Amino acid sequence: MKNIQHGTAFRGEILDKNIIPIIGAYDALSASLSSKYFNAVFC
């Protein structure tokens, strides 16, 4: 299993001035599915 430092990855995206789609999910299943395609998912 790959160890991901989420805060570091997110900070790197912001510092690179990339456009980051932030996706809000209502439940854990939706969050799990959308996290395969988007980097910034929150519940």
C-alpha positions in Angstrom: 0.0 0.0 0.0 1.3 3.4 -1.0 1.8 6.0 1.8 0.2 9.3 0.7 0.9 12.5 2.5 -2.3 14.3 1.6 -1.4 17.7 3.1 1.9 17.7 1.3 0.3 16.7 -2.1 -2.4 19.3 -1.8 0.1 22.1 -0.8 2.3 21.1 -3.8 -0.7 21.5 -6.2 -1.5 24.9 -4.8 2.1 26.1 -5.0 2.3 24.9 -8.6 -0.7 27.1 -9.2 -2.8 24.3 -10.7 -6.5 24.5 -10.9 -7.8 22.1 -8.2 -11.4 20.8 -8.5 -12.7 20.4 -4.9 -15.5 17.8 -4.8 -18.0 17.6 -1.9 -19.5 14.2 -1.2 -22.5 13.4 1.0 -21.5 9.9 2.0 -18.5 7.6 2.3 -19.4 5.6 -0.8 -19.5 8.6 -3.0 -16.3 10.0 -1.5 -14.6 6.6 -2.2 -15.7 6.5 -5.8 -14.9 10.1 -6.6 -11.5 9.9 -4.9 -10.4 7.6 -7.7 -10.8 10.5 -10.2 -10.3 13.7 -8.1 -7.6 14.7 -5.7 -9.6 17.0 -3.4 -12.7 15.3 -2.0 -14.3 16.2 1.3 -17.4 14.9 3.2 
